[in-house]
């Protein structure tokens, strides 16, 4: 690769190579506060043309690396930053074996972690990003990493992927210098990434004890419903990208997570209502 960058995000090191300078220039701008992974990287991502001439003629970015999806369509060069982010997601989803991976956002306060998981569009990224600006430590947006031996949640504070209406919500909360470029015309609409606060990056080696599991859903009347352990377990198996691959180890880690920890489903019509629901549940937990 003509251009390369090494990043350490939490316990994971990435080497990202690109045939073009622009995607890595955008990536450096977004991850400028993160440490270099040094010579030891867990995963490699490569951004390369689908065909040699596509580097110059109508350039398109194919996502390659240690793990690939053979049928994945390339992205236009204008979406090169998104391709790099997707490449890191792909390596984690297909190759991570040291942690149980949950497709979830997570935040921490006073050494205890809140896990937020749900279907795409449920609002977990926006809610986690808001909490990260309002006194919580953002531990992760795309993945929550559950330790297989210690049962702790290990930080993986990637840049938060904001979509469509969530962009304006967070632009009103966070300073402009922490945002990446707007990426229009993606399969999910407009995307803009938000770099976590400096404190979240500085503390990304500090794990936390899971304390509460929430299943948020945006766009419905406000409601909180307790979720039993069996339902929480099933929902979390569906949210994990490597539960089946880990076998008994994954089963033990997940049963340990849901045992004795409260879980709830929250419906909310707006972000202020969601924050109020989270605060109320957290106060009950501390009582």
Phi, psi and omega in degrees: 000135181293330183229141182212159182209137175246132182230144168245123178238109186060230182271009189241132177254137179238140168247118181247123177245151183214144174285345181239152180281326190301314181299321181283332174297317177293322180294319178297322178297324183280326185247029183298334181271359184271150180286155173286140180286351181071210182275356184246113179235142179281324186222151176242135174242136177235131175252113187218159180291145178298321174228152185308319183287344180283000172289329182246321184267113185044062188302134177226146189254117173267136182268117180234176179158200179299325179233139184224158167252107189303328185264007182292133180282142176291160179251153174296153183301330178298341178253029182298323177297317177298322178298319178297316178297317178296324178296319177294320177300317183296317179298318179295312185297322185263337189244348185284123181235354183274345181223154167282122183266129173244132174285090190202156169261158180209148177223164184224145172212131177056037176081003180241144187250144174250128179255132180238117181220150181177179180292163177303133182092358181288342177096013184294322180293315179297317181295317178296320179296318177297314178298323179296339176266353187235047170099355176258159173264123176288122178260336179177157179245304187278317183230142166253131185254111180262123180296134182285333183258323187258349181069011180269158175266123184258131186296143174216066191278070173295166172299138183282129179271107180262140185235134169052242185297335180293337181297311181295324179301314184279334175296335177279349184255323189244152180293150185300329184293348181263002181262144170276183180290154172288134179242108184264159172075021177279167177302338179253018179093218179271135181234141171218135183265145179241122176287133178299165177299154182304323181298322180294322179289318181296332184255023187281006170258001183261110178284173179218157180275122177302135183234333185206138179243125180239143176244089184281154174217120183272144171100008179240165178299146184301129179199144174238127180232125176299145178243124180289166184298320182296315179294318178299319180299312181297316180299320182286329173298322179290335181272352183266138178269346182229014181302313181294318182296329182281343177064224184300324180298318178293321178299313180297319180295319183287321177296323177296326180292314187278339183291122174075007178245133180291149176221149181209151171260130179239129171257141182210142180272341181206165186292324178298319177296321180295317178300318179297320178296316179298314180300319180295317179294323181291322178294320176299322180295323182279343184290000000 
